[in-house]
């Protein structure tokens, strides 16, 4: 079938889902979810709403960070028996700061074929909208919760020439920007929120300016923080 996941023998499919705007679901993602015998969901309630919107009836299996190690063997057993498993996270791409890594690694070890249906990505969208160099960047996921470990986490990339990308929660955003400022100095940066949604926001400026903005207003939703690379490091031409 045109547009279906490649490979007749593929039984494990990572399916990217919308990061906010439900209209961003792809035709291939819809087809993969329709064909799956099981949908492994990070949150069965949220995925259930997506499936209902798409008119898809599928048996869901919970697959999240708290049960990943225990549920992965069962999913691999089903896949090895020929059942088609579609793996989805709450939003965006499985494995990227979401469950999925252990499942893919286990599938590779067992010789179970894995493919992916790509789709919306908060990381790529944030980098593109940040106004910072995009020829190379480093995605670092969520920083540690506490200031000391967070500063050490930031310091690993202090001399990197690459644009840096982080996820951050709203109640830690200001503190995280404060620590980033202490480690990196007052570099150009951007904070992005509600990407693809009605109230999408992109705020650009120096780290000190963005820290003040973050401290002054109530924050909701998860953020993507993009920070320029070290001005002291040599950078390839744009």
C-alpha positions as CSV (number, residue, x, y, z in Angstrom):
1,X,0.0,0.0,0.0
2,X,1.3,3.4,-0.9
3,X,2.4,5.4,2.1
4,X,2.4,2.4,4.4
5,X,5.5,1.7,6.6
6,X,8.3,0.2,4.5
7,X,8.9,-3.6,4.7
8,X,6.3,-6.3,4.8
9,X,8.1,-8.0,7.8
10,X,8.4,-4.9,10.0
11,X,6.6,-5.6,13.2
12,X,7.9,-2.8,15.4
13,X,7.1,0.8,14.3
14,X,8.0,3.9,16.1
15,X,5.3,6.4,15.3
16,X,5.8,10.2,15.8
17,X,2.6,12.0,16.9
18,X,1.7,15.7,17.0
19,X,3.5,17.9,19.6
20,X,0.5,20.1,20.1
21,X,-1.6,20.6,16.9
22,X,-3.5,17.4,16.1
23,X,-3.6,18.4,12.4
24,X,0.1,17.6,12.2
25,X,-0.5,13.9,12.3
26,X,0.9,12.4,9.1
27,X,-0.9,10.1,6.6
28,X,1.8,7.4,7.2
29,X,1.3,7.7,11.0
30,X,-2.5,7.2,10.6
31,X,-1.9,4.1,8.4
32,X,0.6,2.6,10.8
33,X,-1.8,3.0,13.8
34,X,-4.6,1.5,11.8
35,X,-2.5,-1.6,10.8
36,X,-1.0,-2.2,14.3
37,X,-2.2,-5.1,16.3
38,X,-1.2,-3.2,19.4
39,X,-0.3,0.4,20.2
40,X,2.3,0.8,22.9
41,X,1.4,4.1,24.5
42,X,3.3,6.3,27.0
43,X,-0.1,7.5,28.3
44,X,-3.1,5.4,27.2
45,X,-5.6,8.1,28.0
46,X,-3.8,10.7,25.8
47,X,-3.2,8.2,23.0
48,X,-6.8,7.1,23.3
49,X,-8.0,10.6,22.6
50,X,-5.8,10.7,19.5
51,X,-7.0,7.4,18.3
52,X,-10.6,8.3,18.9
53,X,-10.1,11.5,16.9
54,X,-8.7,9.5,14.0
55,X,-11.5,6.9,14.2
56,X,-9.0,4.1,15.0
57,X,-9.9,1.3,17.3
58,X,-6.7,-0.3,18.6
59,X,-5.7,-2.3,21.6
60,X,-3.3,-0.3,23.8
61,X,-0.5,-1.5,26.0
62,X,1.0,0.8,28.6
63,X,4.7,1.6,27.8
64,X,6.2,4.4,29.9
65,X,9.3,5.3,31.9
66,X,8.1,3.5,35.0
67,X,7.4,0.2,33.3
68,X,9.8,0.3,30.3
69,X,12.2,-2.4,31.6
70,X,9.3,-4.7,32.6
71,X,7.0,-4.2,29.6
72,X,9.7,-4.2,26.9
73,X,10.2,-8.1,27.0
74,X,6.4,-8.6,26.5
75,X,6.3,-6.2,23.5
76,X,9.4,-7.9,22.0
77,X,7.7,-11.3,22.5
78,X,4.6,-10.1,20.7
79,X,6.7,-8.6,17.9
80,X,8.8,-11.8,17.6
81,X,5.6,-13.8,17.2
82,X,4.6,-11.6,14.2
83,X,2.3,-9.1,15.9
84,X,2.7,-5.5,14.6
85,X,3.5,-3.1,17.4
86,X,3.2,0.7,17.0
87,X,5.1,2.6,19.7
88,X,4.0,6.2,20.5
89,X,4.9,8.7,23.1
90,X,2.6,11.5,24.5
91,X,3.8,13.8,21.8
92,X,6.6,13.8,19.2
93,X,9.1,11.0,18.7
94,X,9.5,7.9,20.8
95,X,13.0,7.5,22.3
96,X,13.8,11.2,22.2
97,X,13.5,12.1,26.0
98,X,10.8,9.5,26.0
99,X,10.6,5.7,26.4
100,X,11.8,3.5,23.5
101,X,15.5,3.1,23.6
102,X,15.5,-0.2,25.5
103,X,12.9,-1.5,23.2
104,X,14.8,-0.7,20.0
105,X,18.0,-2.1,21.5
106,X,16.3,-5.3,22.5
107,X,14.7,-5.6,19.0
108,X,18.1,-5.2,17.4
109,X,19.6,-7.9,19.6
110,X,16.7,-10.3,18.7
111,X,16.8,-9.5,15.0
112,X,13.3,-8.0,15.2
113,X,13.0,-5.4,12.4
114,X,12.3,-1.9,13.5
115,X,11.3,1.1,11.4
116,X,9.9,4.6,12.1
117,X,7.2,6.9,10.8
118,X,8.8,10.4,11.3
119,X,6.8,13.5,12.2
120,X,6.7,16.7,14.3
121,X,9.8,17.5,16.4
122,X,10.0,20.2,19.1
123,X,13.8,20.0,18.9
124,X,14.0,20.7,15.1
125,X,11.3,23.3,15.2
126,X,12.9,25.2,18.1
127,X,16.3,25.2,16.5
128,X,14.8,26.5,13.2
129,X,12.9,29.3,15.0
130,X,15.6,30.3,17.4
131,X,17.5,32.5,15.1
132,X,20.7,30.9,16.2
133,X,23.2,29.0,13.9
134,X,21.7,25.6,12.8
135,X,24.5,24.1,10.8
136,X,25.3,22.0,13.9
137,X,23.6,21.6,17.3
138,X,23.7,19.4,20.4
139,X,20.5,18.2,22.0
140,X,20.9,17.6,25.7
141,X,17.4,16.7,26.9
142,X,16.3,17.8,30.4
143,X,18.9,19.2,32.8
144,X,19.1,17.9,36.4
145,X,16.6,19.3,38.8
146,X,19.0,20.7,41.4
147,X,21.4,23.7,40.8
148,X,24.7,22.0,41.5
149,X,24.3,19.0,39.2
150,X,22.6,21.3,36.7
151,X,25.6,23.6,36.5
152,X,28.0,20.6,36.1
153,X,25.7,19.3,33.4
154,X,25.9,22.6,31.6
155,X,29.6,22.9,32.0
156,X,30.2,19.8,29.9
157,X,29.4,21.9,26.8
158,X,30.8,25.2,28.0
159,X,33.5,25.3,25.2
160,X,31.4,23.6,22.6
161,X,30.9,25.6,19.3
162,X,27.6,24.0,18.7
163,X,24.2,25.5,19.4
164,X,22.8,23.8,22.5
165,X,19.2,22.6,22.9
166,X,17.5,21.6,26.2
167,X,14.0,20.8,27.4
168,X,12.9,22.4,30.6
169,X,9.8,22.4,32.8
170,X,8.0,25.7,33.6
171,X,8.7,25.8,37.3
172,X,12.4,25.3,36.8
173,X,12.8,27.5,33.7
174,X,14.0,30.7,35.5
175,X,16.5,28.8,37.8
176,X,17.8,26.8,34.8
177,X,18.4,30.0,32.9
178,X,20.1,31.5,35.9
179,X,22.5,28.5,36.1
180,X,23.1,28.6,32.3
181,X,24.0,32.3,32.6
182,X,26.5,31.5,35.4
183,X,28.1,28.7,33.3
184,X,28.0,30.1,29.8
185,X,28.0,33.8,30.3
186,X,25.5,36.1,28.6
187,X,25.1,34.3,25.3
188,X,22.3,34.7,22.8
189,X,19.4,32.3,23.4
190,X,15.8,31.6,22.8
191,X,13.0,30.1,24.8
192,X,10.1,28.5,23.0
193,X,6.7,27.3,24.3
194,X,3.5,25.8,23.1
195,X,5.0,25.0,19.7
196,X,2.4,24.4,16.9
197,X,-0.4,25.5,19.3
198,X,-2.6,28.6,19.3
199,X,-0.5,30.5,21.8
200,X,2.9,29.4,20.5
201,X,5.6,31.7,21.7
202,X,9.2,32.4,20.7
203,X,11.3,34.8,22.8
204,X,14.8,35.6,21.7
205,X,17.5,37.6,23.6
206,X,20.5,37.2,25.9
207,X,20.4,34.7,28.7
208,X,20.1,37.5,31.2
209,X,17.1,39.1,29.4
210,X,15.4,35.7,29.1
211,X,16.0,34.9,32.7
212,X,14.3,38.2,33.7
213,X,11.4,37.4,31.4
214,X,11.0,33.9,32.9
215,X,11.0,35.2,36.5
216,X,8.4,37.9,35.7
217,X,5.6,35.8,34.3
218,X,3.8,32.6,35.2
219,X,4.9,29.8,33.0
220,X,2.9,26.8,31.7
221,X,3.8,23.8,29.6
222,X,7.2,22.4,28.7
223,X,9.9,24.7,27.2
224,X,12.6,24.3,24.7
225,X,15.7,26.4,25.5
226,X,18.2,27.1,22.7
227,X,21.6,28.6,23.6
228,X,24.3,29.8,21.3
229,X,27.6,27.9,21.2
230,X,30.8,29.2,22.8
231,X,32.0,32.4,21.1
232,X,35.6,31.3,21.9
233,X,35.4,28.1,19.9
234,X,36.1,28.0,16.2
235,X,33.0,27.4,14.2
236,X,32.6,26.2,10.6
237,X,31.2,28.7,8.2
238,X,27.4,29.1,7.6
